Amino acid sequence: MPASQLFAVNNSGRVFTLLTDANTWQELEYVGIEFKKVSAHEMAVWALGGDHQIYVYVYGTTVPIRVCEEAYENQRWRPTEGFSHHLLPTDRPAFSSSDGLTERSLAAIHLPTLAWQWEGPWTIHTTLTGQQLPPELNKPHFPRISLCRDCNLYELPVEKRWSM
């Protein structure tokens, strides 16, 4: 009979496994999350974390699960210095989400657990809907024109899309 596994969670939130043909429980590698409950199937294990999130581990596969993180860098054109991080109080934060409502600096974006890893460094997207953008200008926010009567293109904020 092939060996199967049992999973258990102790009162500290650590996960243990027992092979049915073995005599001792083995603690799984700690990934920075304490778990409340764990359940398993022949190809996956899912668990409820102490942070009330559901975590899934798919084993027996070589296909990685990928998630793209994005942040948008917002700048303003100044005639004397070019694009600048000196923004007006009405502008988006220097780094934000795509809608500009949430501040999202690159240094503040962290991996969810110790089991995750970055695939590469942050990169700037230089295309928008398949079209190459000029390197100094990614996307003007034209709705900002309504905030001032005498705005021109050089006073508009711009954003650069970063992803990892």
Salt bridges, closest charged atoms under 4 A:
GLU27 OE2 - ARG14 NH1 3.05
GLU69 OE1 - ARG104 NH2 2.21
GLU70 OE2 - ARG161 NH2 2.54
GLU73 OE2 - HIS85 NE2 3.25
GLU81 OE1 - HIS86 ND1 3.66
ASP91 OD1 - ARG76 NH2 2.61
GLU119 OE2 - ARG66 NE 2.40
GLU159 OE1 - ARG92 NH1 3.03
GLU159 OE2 - LYS139 NZ 3.67
GLU159 OE1 - HIS141 NE2 3.13
